[in-house]
Amino acid sequence: MIYQYNGVEDKCPLPLVKMRVILNKMKKDDICIMQISDKGSLTDIPNYLTQKGYHFSQQQLSNSVIELHIKQVS
């Protein structure tokens, strides 16, 4: 399943909280695609994903928006 979340208008910590809710729903091989722009989220979310061992990639969509592709591997 593919989960999508547009958090461009949301401020920290809301994107992190919503992402964690989605991650808890995900099963093996599910993907979460999310866009974020909040300065705190831009650092906190990739750090959280790295700390928890998630496989993810990020792409710069504009000067202030990053899109993350997060894959559940277990």
Secondary structure by P-SEA (a helix, b strand, c coil): cbbbbbccccccaaaaaaaaaaaaaccccbbbbbbbcccccccaaaaaaaaaccccccccccccbbbbbbbbcc
